[in-house]
Protein backbone atom coordinates (compact mmCIF):
# COMPACT_ATOMS: atom_id res chain seq x y z
CA UNK A 1 0.00 0.00 0.00
CA UNK A 2 1.36 3.43 -0.97
CA UNK A 3 1.97 6.18 1.58
CA UNK A 4 -1.00 8.09 0.11
CA UNK A 5 -3.27 5.06 0.39
CA UNK A 6 -2.25 4.53 4.02
CA UNK A 7 -2.94 8.17 4.90
CA UNK A 8 -6.23 8.24 2.96
CA UNK A 9 -7.46 5.06 4.63
CA UNK A 10 -6.67 6.48 8.07
CA UNK A 11 -8.66 9.64 7.29
CA UNK A 12 -11.78 7.99 5.81
CA UNK A 13 -13.79 7.89 9.04
CA UNK A 14 -12.98 11.55 9.71
CA UNK A 15 -14.03 12.53 6.17
CA UNK A 16 -17.35 10.71 6.53
CA UNK A 17 -17.91 12.22 9.98
CA UNK A 18 -17.35 15.78 8.76
CA UNK A 19 -18.62 15.74 5.18
CA UNK A 20 -21.07 12.83 5.21
CA UNK A 21 -24.83 12.89 5.45
CA UNK A 22 -27.21 10.17 6.56
CA UNK A 23 -28.71 8.19 3.69
CA UNK A 24 -30.75 5.03 3.31
CA UNK A 25 -29.42 2.59 0.71
CA UNK A 26 -32.16 0.23 -0.53
CA UNK A 27 -32.17 -2.93 -2.61
CA UNK A 28 -35.55 -4.57 -3.06
CA UNK A 29 -37.13 -4.96 0.38
CA UNK A 30 -33.83 -4.59 2.27
CA UNK A 31 -32.13 -1.38 3.32
CA UNK A 32 -29.30 0.00 5.42
CA UNK A 33 -28.54 3.47 6.80
CA UNK A 34 -25.14 4.69 5.59
CA UNK A 35 -23.09 7.87 5.71
CA UNK A 36 -22.66 9.23 2.18
CA UNK A 37 -20.39 12.04 1.02
CA UNK A 38 -21.85 14.07 -1.84
CA UNK A 39 -19.12 14.74 -4.37
CA UNK A 40 -20.83 16.92 -6.95
CA UNK A 41 -24.16 17.84 -8.46
CA UNK A 42 -25.26 18.17 -12.07
CA UNK A 43 -28.61 19.53 -13.13
CA UNK A 44 -29.59 19.03 -16.72
CA UNK A 45 -32.69 20.15 -18.56
CA UNK A 46 -33.43 18.43 -21.85
CA UNK A 47 -35.94 19.24 -24.53
CA UNK A 48 -37.22 16.32 -26.54
CA UNK A 49 -40.19 16.71 -28.89
CA UNK A 50 -41.17 19.93 -27.12
CA UNK A 51 -41.25 18.30 -23.66
CA UNK A 52 -38.97 19.55 -20.89
CA UNK A 53 -37.44 16.87 -18.71
CA UNK A 54 -35.56 17.85 -15.57
CA UNK A 55 -32.79 15.46 -14.61
CA UNK A 56 -30.76 15.72 -11.41
CA UNK A 57 -27.67 13.56 -11.04
CA UNK A 58 -25.41 13.36 -8.01
CA UNK A 59 -22.35 11.39 -7.06
CA UNK A 60 -21.96 9.91 -3.58
CA UNK A 61 -19.09 8.11 -1.89
CA UNK A 62 -20.07 5.29 0.47
CA UNK A 63 -17.81 2.98 2.48
CA UNK A 64 -17.95 -0.58 1.15
CA UNK A 65 -18.24 -1.96 4.68
CA UNK A 66 -21.45 0.06 5.19
CA UNK A 67 -23.25 -1.70 2.34
CA UNK A 68 -24.52 -4.73 4.25
CA UNK A 69 -28.08 -5.87 3.55
CA UNK A 70 -29.44 -9.15 4.94
CA UNK A 71 -26.00 -9.95 6.42
CA UNK A 72 -24.32 -9.74 3.00
CA UNK A 73 -21.89 -7.18 1.61
CA UNK A 74 -23.34 -5.88 -1.65
CA UNK A 75 -22.00 -3.91 -4.60
CA UNK A 76 -24.07 -1.19 -6.28
CA UNK A 77 -26.54 -2.53 -8.86
CA UNK A 78 -29.18 -1.10 -11.17
CA UNK A 79 -32.48 -0.27 -9.46
CA UNK A 80 -30.81 0.23 -6.04
CA UNK A 81 -31.85 3.53 -4.47
CA UNK A 82 -30.34 6.04 -2.08
CA UNK A 83 -32.67 8.29 -0.08
CA UNK A 84 -31.15 11.50 1.25
CA UNK A 85 -33.24 14.10 3.06
CA UNK A 86 -36.47 12.65 1.70
CA UNK A 87 -35.30 12.67 -1.94
CA UNK A 88 -34.95 9.30 -3.66
CA UNK A 89 -32.11 8.72 -6.13
CA UNK A 90 -31.71 5.60 -8.28
CA UNK A 91 -28.37 4.07 -9.15
CA UNK A 92 -28.12 5.04 -12.78
CA UNK A 93 -25.12 4.26 -14.87
CA UNK A 94 -22.00 3.30 -13.05
CA UNK A 95 -19.93 3.17 -9.91
CA UNK A 96 -16.22 3.38 -9.32
CA UNK A 97 -14.45 1.03 -6.94
CA UNK A 98 -12.08 3.23 -4.91
CA UNK A 99 -9.74 0.39 -4.07
CA UNK A 100 -7.21 2.32 -1.97
CA UNK A 101 -9.87 3.76 0.36
CA UNK A 102 -12.40 0.90 0.52
CA UNK A 103 -15.25 2.96 -0.88
CA UNK A 104 -17.61 3.10 -3.86
CA UNK A 105 -18.25 6.28 -5.80
CA UNK A 106 -21.81 5.94 -7.05
CA UNK A 107 -23.62 8.00 -9.71
CA UNK A 108 -27.35 8.36 -9.01
CA UNK A 109 -30.30 10.11 -10.66
CA UNK A 110 -33.27 11.63 -8.87
CA UNK A 111 -36.47 9.60 -9.14
CA UNK A 112 -39.21 11.93 -10.39
URJO-V954365 format. One record per backbone hydrogen bond with DSSP energy under -1.0 kcal/mol. NH is the residue of the N-H (numbers start at 1). CO is the residue of the C=O. E is the energy in kcal/mol with one decimal. If there is no record, write none. Layout:
# URJO-V954365
nh | co | e
NH | CO | E
NH | CO | E
This chain:
# URJO-V954365
nh | co | e
6 | 2 | -2.3
7 | 3 | -2.2
8 | 4 | -3.1
9 | 5 | -2.6
10 | 6 | -1.8
11 | 7 | -1.3
15 | 11 | -2.5
16 | 12 | -2.6
17 | 13 | -2.2
18 | 14 | -2.1
19 | 15 | -3.1
20 | 16 | -1.3
21 | 36 | -2.4
23 | 34 | -2.5
24 | 83 | -2.1
25 | 32 | -3.0
26 | 81 | -3.0
27 | 30 | -2.7
30 | 27 | -2.3
32 | 25 | -2.1
34 | 23 | -3.1
36 | 21 | -2.8
37 | 61 | -2.3
39 | 59 | -3.3
42 | 57 | -2.7
44 | 55 | -2.8
46 | 53 | -2.2
48 | 51 | -2.1
51 | 48 | -1.6
53 | 46 | -2.3
55 | 44 | -2.9
57 | 42 | -2.5
58 | 108 | -2.3
59 | 40 | -1.3
60 | 106 | -2.5
61 | 37 | -2.2
62 | 104 | -2.4
64 | 102 | -2.5
66 | 63 | -1.4
67 | 64 | -1.3
68 | 66 | -1.9
69 | 72 | -2.3
72 | 69 | -1.3
74 | 67 | -2.4
80 | 77 | -2.1
81 | 26 | -2.3
82 | 89 | -2.8
83 | 24 | -2.5
84 | 87 | -2.5
87 | 84 | -2.0
89 | 82 | -2.7
90 | 109 | -3.3
91 | 80 | -2.8
92 | 107 | -2.0
96 | 105 | -2.7
98 | 103 | -2.5
99 | 97 | -1.7
101 | 98 | -1.1
102 | 98 | -1.3
103 | 98 | -1.5
104 | 62 | -2.8
105 | 96 | -2.6
106 | 60 | -3.4
107 | 94 | -2.0
108 | 58 | -3.0
109 | 90 | -2.5
110 | 56 | -3.0
111 | 88 | -3.0
